[in-house]
Amino acid sequence: MSNAVLQISHISKRYGTGATEVIAVRDVSLTINPGEIVLIMGPSGSGKTTLLSMLGALLKPSSGEIHLNGDTISAMHENRLPDIRLRKFGFVFQDFNLLSALTALENVAIVAEIAGARNKVAREKASTLLTNLGLGDRLNFLPEKLSGGEKQRVAIARALVNDPALILADEPTANLDSKIGHEIMRLLRSIAKEQRRSVVIVSHDQRIKDIADRLLWLEDGQFKEMVTMMTDPVCGMTVEKEKSIIAEWNGQMYYFCARGCMDEFLANPQQFIGDYIERGKVRREENDSPQI
């Protein structure tokens, strides 16, 4: 076994049998190295959450193996898995999942206490994590008094408090506006790199792809080549970059669904460029999606 934090080998997840069988994840293999941040994207229903649940020992694969730091967790008895999840994984959810009756500090400290830390030690560690995440003045606030971005920072501190081997984040920016969501993900990346924590993120949010070391595209339960989608500035249609008609204007590349749209654009670019920029659909070459 290599020094990889996580190795999954040919895992599949099936539901039902015979004519009613559904294959949610199909023969997926992946290696995640120490300190690596992997972003998994794909359409709804592609198997992303099912895959993440298997990686975090929340679901057992129907076939294949999952190794965490050399241990085959996919073969472990169900009785051992709660402790593995508590100590080896940190989870970040889109709905934060904070306990409403506990303060920010208590929401983090309780996870360390469940893992066996003494109350004083747990609270000290929770306080340090929250302060490092910019919440030093929010330690005693209940979740209802925190903004969405602050709640997600608490969730990140909770995920880190037991020094996990791997952090798993399921749509962590879904309930945040784009600016705050990107800031939170940049912060998670900074902490992960500093502590050499490996992170797997499942998201629909294209705006956070720049925080990942590797971007994978999951579709129909399988990893596939990433397809970059662009927007035609004339008709507004979405078009695959690789199949589009391309033109350059004023140092920027634009992508069109048909030659007629390109000709109309080039005849009077200013007619279209204002609305195009305002909608936030300008995509420069340097921001292209990374390859698998």
VEXLUMLO-665942 format. One record per residue (C-alpha): residue in one letter; residue number from 1; x, y, z. Coordinates in Angstrom, 3 decimals. Layout:
% VEXLUMLO-665942
+---+-----+----------+----------+----------+
| r |   k |       px |       py |       pz |
+---+-----+----------+----------+----------+
| a | NUM |        X |        Y |        Z |
...
+---+-----+----------+----------+----------+
***
This chain:
% VEXLUMLO-665942
+---+-----+----------+----------+----------+
| r |   k |       px |       py |       pz |
+---+-----+----------+----------+----------+
| m |   1 |    0.000 |    0.000 |    0.000 |
| s |   2 |    1.328 |    3.472 |   -0.852 |
| n |   3 |    1.417 |    6.459 |    1.517 |
| a |   4 |   -1.899 |    7.695 |    0.112 |
| v |   5 |   -4.426 |    8.903 |    2.678 |
| l |   6 |   -7.301 |    7.296 |    0.793 |
| q |   7 |   -7.414 |    4.684 |   -1.926 |
| i |   8 |  -10.614 |    3.412 |   -3.456 |
| s |   9 |  -10.443 |    0.501 |   -5.839 |
| h |  10 |  -13.255 |   -0.389 |   -8.262 |
| i |  11 |  -16.097 |    0.509 |   -5.912 |
| s |  12 |  -19.722 |    0.343 |   -6.990 |
| k |  13 |  -22.996 |    0.952 |   -5.215 |
| r |  14 |  -26.148 |   -0.819 |   -6.345 |
| y |  15 |  -29.713 |   -0.488 |   -5.118 |
| g |  16 |  -32.388 |   -3.088 |   -5.864 |
| t |  17 |  -32.013 |   -6.234 |   -7.965 |
| g |  18 |  -32.915 |   -7.499 |  -11.395 |
| a |  19 |  -35.073 |   -5.181 |  -13.473 |
| t |  20 |  -35.277 |   -2.641 |  -10.630 |
| e |  21 |  -31.515 |   -2.455 |  -10.038 |
| v |  22 |  -30.018 |    1.037 |  -10.012 |
| i |  23 |  -26.247 |    1.518 |  -10.110 |
| a |  24 |  -25.526 |    4.828 |   -8.348 |
| v |  25 |  -21.727 |    4.502 |   -8.510 |
| r |  26 |  -20.054 |    2.290 |  -11.092 |
| d |  27 |  -16.514 |    0.859 |  -10.802 |
| v |  28 |  -14.806 |    4.017 |   -9.474 |
| s |  29 |  -11.140 |    4.126 |   -8.462 |
| l |  30 |   -9.326 |    7.075 |   -6.891 |
| t |  31 |   -6.199 |    7.863 |   -4.881 |
| i |  32 |   -5.971 |   10.901 |   -2.593 |
| n |  33 |   -2.580 |   11.990 |   -1.292 |
| p |  34 |   -1.663 |   13.854 |    1.922 |
| g |  35 |   -2.580 |   17.523 |    1.736 |
| e |  36 |   -4.418 |   17.141 |   -1.567 |
| i |  37 |   -7.705 |   18.949 |   -2.209 |
| v |  38 |   -9.974 |   17.143 |   -4.666 |
| l |  39 |  -13.169 |   18.700 |   -6.015 |
| i |  40 |  -15.792 |   16.349 |   -7.467 |
| m |  41 |  -18.402 |   17.967 |   -9.694 |
| g |  42 |  -21.183 |   16.677 |  -11.885 |
| p |  43 |  -24.903 |   16.987 |  -12.656 |
| s |  44 |  -27.627 |   16.231 |  -10.127 |
| g |  45 |  -28.183 |   12.503 |   -9.723 |
| s |  46 |  -24.687 |   11.624 |  -10.935 |
| g |  47 |  -23.741 |    9.755 |   -7.735 |
| k |  48 |  -21.661 |   12.449 |   -6.011 |
| t |  49 |  -23.300 |   12.248 |   -2.597 |
| t |  50 |  -23.418 |    8.446 |   -2.723 |
| l |  51 |  -19.700 |    8.363 |   -3.502 |
| l |  52 |  -18.898 |   10.814 |   -0.691 |
| s |  53 |  -20.986 |    8.732 |    1.732 |
| m |  54 |  -18.958 |    5.645 |    0.847 |
| l |  55 |  -15.676 |    7.521 |    1.239 |
| g |  56 |  -16.774 |    8.599 |    4.721 |
| a |  57 |  -17.871 |    5.117 |    5.826 |
| l |  58 |  -21.521 |    6.190 |    5.932 |
| l |  59 |  -22.399 |    3.655 |    3.217 |
| k |  60 |  -20.777 |    0.345 |    2.389 |
| p |  61 |  -19.935 |   -0.246 |   -1.280 |
| s |  62 |  -21.661 |   -3.130 |   -3.010 |
| s |  63 |  -18.277 |   -4.129 |   -4.403 |
| g |  64 |  -14.700 |   -2.877 |   -4.354 |
| e |  65 |  -12.460 |   -1.705 |   -1.521 |
| i |  66 |  -11.797 |    1.532 |    0.374 |
| h |  67 |   -8.489 |    1.968 |    2.209 |
| l |  68 |   -7.869 |    4.777 |    4.714 |
| n |  69 |   -4.214 |    5.108 |    5.737 |
| g |  70 |   -3.738 |    1.465 |    4.795 |
| d |  71 |   -6.767 |    0.124 |    6.705 |
| t |  72 |   -9.517 |   -1.490 |    4.646 |
| i |  73 |  -12.497 |    0.351 |    6.111 |
| s |  74 |  -14.921 |   -1.106 |    3.568 |
| a |  75 |  -14.403 |   -4.540 |    5.186 |
| m |  76 |  -14.774 |   -3.365 |    8.793 |
| h |  77 |  -17.675 |   -4.504 |   10.956 |
| e |  78 |  -20.470 |   -1.950 |   11.378 |
| n |  79 |  -19.670 |   -1.695 |   15.090 |
| r |  80 |  -16.262 |   -0.173 |   14.348 |
| l |  81 |  -17.405 |    2.437 |   11.849 |
| p |  82 |  -18.849 |    5.093 |   14.220 |
| d |  83 |  -15.453 |    5.418 |   15.920 |
| i |  84 |  -13.695 |    5.549 |   12.533 |
| r |  85 |  -16.045 |    8.327 |   11.396 |
| l |  86 |  -15.521 |   10.243 |   14.623 |
| r |  87 |  -11.719 |   10.078 |   14.697 |
| k |  88 |  -10.592 |    9.694 |   11.094 |
| f |  89 |  -13.038 |   11.899 |    9.191 |
| g |  90 |  -14.202 |   15.489 |    9.455 |
| f |  91 |  -17.556 |   16.266 |    7.836 |
| v |  92 |  -18.772 |   19.641 |    6.519 |
| f |  93 |  -22.411 |   19.806 |    5.376 |
| q |  94 |  -24.329 |   22.333 |    3.308 |
| d |  95 |  -26.891 |   22.848 |    6.111 |
| f |  96 |  -24.146 |   23.282 |    8.761 |
| n |  97 |  -25.856 |   20.774 |   11.120 |
| l |  98 |  -25.054 |   22.768 |   14.244 |
| l |  99 |  -26.849 |   22.001 |   17.507 |
| s | 100 |  -29.141 |   24.966 |   18.085 |
| a | 101 |  -28.988 |   24.818 |   21.899 |
| l | 102 |  -25.165 |   24.917 |   21.995 |
| t | 103 |  -22.850 |   27.862 |   21.469 |
| a | 104 |  -20.261 |   27.936 |   18.695 |
| l | 105 |  -17.608 |   26.830 |   21.191 |
| e | 106 |  -19.766 |   24.012 |   22.546 |
| n | 107 |  -20.666 |   22.766 |   19.049 |
| v | 108 |  -16.977 |   22.193 |   18.365 |
| a | 109 |  -15.857 |   21.046 |   21.822 |
| i | 110 |  -18.554 |   18.383 |   22.138 |
| v | 111 |  -17.116 |   16.451 |   19.189 |
| a | 112 |  -13.710 |   16.314 |   20.873 |
| e | 113 |  -15.324 |   15.251 |   24.157 |
| i | 114 |  -17.192 |   12.415 |   22.450 |
| a | 115 |  -13.826 |   11.246 |   21.115 |
| g | 116 |  -12.480 |   11.121 |   24.684 |
| a | 117 |  -10.933 |   14.552 |   25.292 |
| r | 118 |  -11.385 |   16.084 |   28.728 |
| n | 119 |  -13.750 |   19.044 |   28.858 |
| k | 120 |  -11.047 |   21.641 |   29.489 |
| v | 121 |   -8.811 |   20.317 |   26.710 |
| a | 122 |  -11.728 |   20.107 |   24.284 |
| r | 123 |  -12.818 |   23.674 |   24.993 |
| e | 124 |   -9.267 |   25.019 |   24.663 |
| k | 125 |   -8.819 |   23.304 |   21.320 |
| a | 126 |  -12.223 |   24.456 |   20.097 |
| s | 127 |  -11.444 |   28.023 |   21.156 |
| t | 128 |   -8.113 |   28.002 |   19.306 |
| l | 129 |   -9.667 |   26.632 |   16.106 |
| l | 130 |  -12.549 |   29.109 |   16.132 |
| t | 131 |  -10.216 |   32.016 |   16.830 |
| n | 132 |   -7.964 |   30.975 |   13.953 |
| l | 133 |  -11.075 |   30.934 |   11.775 |
| g | 134 |  -11.896 |   34.515 |   12.731 |
| l | 135 |  -14.600 |   33.727 |   15.311 |
| g | 136 |  -12.789 |   34.674 |   18.496 |
| d | 137 |  -15.539 |   37.158 |   19.347 |
| r | 138 |  -18.340 |   34.675 |   18.553 |
| l | 139 |  -17.397 |   31.773 |   20.846 |
| n | 140 |  -20.451 |   32.095 |   23.061 |
| f | 141 |  -22.974 |   32.878 |   20.336 |
| l | 142 |  -25.776 |   30.434 |   19.566 |
| p | 143 |  -26.118 |   29.401 |   15.893 |
| e | 144 |  -29.202 |   31.608 |   15.472 |
| k | 145 |  -27.010 |   34.648 |   16.152 |
| l | 146 |  -24.429 |   33.690 |   13.508 |
| s | 147 |  -24.420 |   34.491 |    9.797 |
| g | 148 |  -24.275 |   31.701 |    7.217 |
| g | 149 |  -20.567 |   32.217 |    6.693 |
| e | 150 |  -19.930 |   32.142 |   10.454 |
| k | 151 |  -21.941 |   28.937 |   10.816 |
| q | 152 |  -19.859 |   27.280 |    8.119 |
| r | 153 |  -16.660 |   28.373 |    9.884 |
| v | 154 |  -17.942 |   26.681 |   13.030 |
| a | 155 |  -18.649 |   23.572 |   10.947 |
| i | 156 |  -15.081 |   23.627 |    9.601 |
| a | 157 |  -13.679 |   23.944 |   13.135 |
| r | 158 |  -15.841 |   21.012 |   14.191 |
| a | 159 |  -14.509 |   18.974 |   11.263 |
| l | 160 |  -10.915 |   19.721 |   12.290 |
| v | 161 |  -11.149 |   19.302 |   16.054 |
| n | 162 |  -10.249 |   15.582 |   16.148 |
| d | 163 |   -7.310 |   15.933 |   13.714 |
| p | 164 |   -8.935 |   13.813 |   10.998 |
| a | 165 |   -7.059 |   12.091 |    8.192 |
| l | 166 |   -9.612 |   13.336 |    5.669 |
| i | 167 |  -12.166 |   16.164 |    5.493 |
| l | 168 |  -15.302 |   15.497 |    3.428 |
| a | 169 |  -17.437 |   18.471 |    2.392 |
| d | 170 |  -20.854 |   18.021 |    0.756 |
| e | 171 |  -22.001 |   21.167 |   -1.113 |
| p | 172 |  -20.351 |   23.435 |    1.506 |
| t | 173 |  -21.179 |   26.681 |   -0.346 |
| a | 174 |  -24.787 |   25.839 |   -1.267 |
| n | 175 |  -26.332 |   28.102 |    1.397 |
| l | 176 |  -23.794 |   30.928 |    1.086 |
| d | 177 |  -23.590 |   33.828 |   -1.336 |
| s | 178 |  -20.789 |   33.612 |   -3.889 |
| k | 179 |  -18.375 |   35.996 |   -2.147 |
| i | 180 |  -18.699 |   34.423 |    1.293 |
| g | 181 |  -18.683 |   30.910 |   -0.157 |
| h | 182 |  -15.434 |   31.536 |   -1.995 |
| e | 183 |  -13.852 |   33.118 |    1.088 |
| i | 184 |  -14.812 |   30.107 |    3.214 |
| m | 185 |  -13.356 |   27.680 |    0.678 |
| r | 186 |  -10.130 |   29.695 |    0.400 |
| l | 187 |   -9.895 |   29.556 |    4.176 |
| l | 188 |  -10.456 |   25.785 |    4.190 |
| r | 189 |   -7.737 |   25.414 |    1.555 |
| s | 190 |   -5.297 |   27.503 |    3.592 |
| i | 191 |   -5.857 |   25.447 |    6.741 |
| a | 192 |   -5.719 |   22.156 |    4.868 |
| k | 193 |   -2.421 |   23.049 |    3.216 |
| e | 194 |   -0.919 |   24.331 |    6.455 |
| q | 195 |   -1.879 |   21.146 |    8.337 |
| r | 196 |   -1.480 |   18.791 |    5.346 |
| r | 197 |   -5.088 |   17.678 |    5.641 |
| s | 198 |   -6.593 |   15.958 |    2.641 |
| v | 199 |   -9.981 |   17.296 |    1.536 |
| v | 200 |  -12.656 |   15.948 |   -0.792 |
| i | 201 |  -15.358 |   18.427 |   -1.792 |
| v | 202 |  -18.554 |   17.610 |   -3.678 |
| s | 203 |  -20.122 |   20.691 |   -5.250 |
| h | 204 |  -22.110 |   22.150 |   -8.135 |
| d | 205 |  -20.371 |   25.488 |   -7.576 |
| q | 206 |  -18.040 |   26.239 |  -10.500 |
| r | 207 |  -16.824 |   29.364 |   -8.695 |
| i | 208 |  -14.763 |   27.375 |   -6.178 |
| k | 209 |  -12.895 |   25.220 |   -8.671 |
| d | 210 |   -9.747 |   27.326 |   -8.298 |
| i | 211 |   -9.222 |   26.118 |   -4.711 |
| a | 212 |   -8.776 |   22.488 |   -5.803 |
| d | 213 |   -5.565 |   20.683 |   -6.704 |
| r | 214 |   -7.591 |   18.298 |   -8.830 |
| l | 215 |  -11.032 |   18.518 |  -10.399 |
| l | 216 |  -12.978 |   15.359 |  -11.257 |
| w | 217 |  -16.237 |   15.127 |  -13.184 |
| l | 218 |  -18.721 |   12.426 |  -12.106 |
| e | 219 |  -21.563 |   11.526 |  -14.444 |
| d | 220 |  -23.788 |    8.434 |  -14.453 |
| g | 221 |  -21.789 |    7.136 |  -11.498 |
| q | 222 |  -18.452 |    7.236 |  -13.331 |
| f | 223 |  -15.559 |    9.663 |  -13.642 |
| k | 224 |  -15.515 |   11.207 |  -17.091 |
| e | 225 |  -13.543 |   13.830 |  -18.937 |
| m | 226 |  -14.401 |   17.334 |  -17.787 |
| v | 227 |  -16.544 |   19.242 |  -20.268 |
| t | 228 |  -16.171 |   23.025 |  -20.151 |
| m | 229 |  -19.421 |   24.865 |  -20.831 |
| m | 230 |  -19.370 |   28.423 |  -22.203 |
| t | 231 |  -22.117 |   30.967 |  -22.902 |
| d | 232 |  -22.740 |   32.451 |  -26.344 |
| p | 233 |  -22.783 |   36.265 |  -25.762 |
| v | 234 |  -25.296 |   36.822 |  -28.576 |
| c | 235 |  -28.056 |   34.255 |  -28.039 |
| g | 236 |  -27.223 |   33.247 |  -24.441 |
| m | 237 |  -27.126 |   29.539 |  -25.254 |
| t | 238 |  -24.733 |   27.237 |  -23.370 |
| v | 239 |  -22.235 |   25.489 |  -25.633 |
| e | 240 |  -19.419 |   23.001 |  -25.056 |
| k | 241 |  -16.161 |   24.889 |  -25.399 |
| e | 242 |  -14.551 |   22.132 |  -27.437 |
| k | 243 |  -17.419 |   22.196 |  -29.968 |
| s | 244 |  -17.941 |   25.948 |  -30.127 |
| i | 245 |  -16.937 |   28.508 |  -32.751 |
| i | 246 |  -14.280 |   30.781 |  -31.259 |
| a | 247 |  -13.444 |   34.407 |  -31.951 |
| e | 248 |  -11.140 |   36.893 |  -30.260 |
| w | 249 |  -12.015 |   40.499 |  -29.523 |
| n | 250 |  -10.032 |   43.006 |  -27.473 |
| g | 251 |   -7.741 |   40.294 |  -26.104 |
| q | 252 |  -10.548 |   38.001 |  -24.921 |
| m | 253 |  -11.829 |   34.723 |  -26.337 |
| y | 254 |  -15.571 |   34.364 |  -26.980 |
| y | 255 |  -17.445 |   31.158 |  -27.746 |
| f | 256 |  -20.442 |   30.821 |  -30.084 |
| c | 257 |  -23.001 |   28.151 |  -30.881 |
| a | 258 |  -23.088 |   29.040 |  -34.595 |
| r | 259 |  -21.233 |   31.149 |  -37.152 |
| g | 260 |  -24.211 |   33.493 |  -37.456 |
| c | 261 |  -23.901 |   34.467 |  -33.777 |
| m | 262 |  -20.173 |   35.026 |  -34.182 |
| d | 263 |  -20.654 |   37.243 |  -37.229 |
| e | 264 |  -23.346 |   39.265 |  -35.457 |
| f | 265 |  -21.071 |   39.740 |  -32.447 |
| l | 266 |  -18.020 |   40.793 |  -34.472 |
| a | 267 |  -20.081 |   43.295 |  -36.444 |
| n | 268 |  -20.849 |   45.226 |  -33.239 |
| p | 269 |  -19.264 |   43.737 |  -30.088 |
| q | 270 |  -20.284 |   46.634 |  -27.847 |
| q | 271 |  -23.931 |   45.810 |  -28.479 |
| f | 272 |  -23.515 |   42.541 |  -26.567 |
| i | 273 |  -20.528 |   42.904 |  -24.272 |
| g | 274 |  -22.192 |   45.069 |  -21.585 |
| d | 275 |  -24.981 |   42.613 |  -20.779 |
| y | 276 |  -22.549 |   39.702 |  -21.126 |
| i | 277 |  -20.211 |   41.085 |  -18.465 |
| e | 278 |  -23.073 |   42.138 |  -16.213 |
| r | 279 |  -24.436 |   38.607 |  -16.167 |
| g | 280 |  -21.024 |   37.417 |  -14.994 |
| k | 281 |  -20.561 |   35.133 |  -17.959 |
| v | 282 |  -17.218 |   36.306 |  -19.245 |
| r | 283 |  -14.780 |   33.420 |  -18.970 |
| r | 284 |  -11.120 |   33.952 |  -19.749 |
| e | 285 |   -8.759 |   31.317 |  -21.037 |
| e | 286 |   -6.778 |   31.291 |  -17.812 |
| n | 287 |   -9.893 |   30.260 |  -15.862 |
| d | 288 |  -10.596 |   27.138 |  -17.927 |
| s | 289 |  -11.548 |   24.041 |  -15.938 |
| p | 290 |   -8.558 |   21.875 |  -15.031 |
| q | 291 |   -8.385 |   18.426 |  -16.573 |
| i | 292 |   -8.790 |   15.163 |  -14.699 |
+---+-----+----------+----------+----------+
***
